[in-house]
Amino acid sequence: MLDGLSDWWDGVELWVVQLWFPLQFVVVMLVVVPACLGVAWLVDRAVDRVAARVRPTRGN
């Protein structure tokens, strides 16, 4: 399984590297920016949930 994933990634990487630079920029921005935003959102949600469980509650 990892060999297939590695071969696929090598193909994608080779394809991106061979593109004209402005196209490389566009492709990377269309893929990397949404991926980073998604990961940042997931991390934020996870930290919020952990903090909510760890945070002491106020006793009335």
URUR-V474713 format. One record per helix or strand of 3 or more residues. SS is the DSSP state (H for helix, E for strand). FROM is the first residue (numbers start at 1). TO is the last residue. If there is no record, write none. Layout:
ss->[SS SS]
from->[FROM FROM]
to->[TO TO]
This chain:
ss->[H H]
from->[2 21]
to->[17 54]
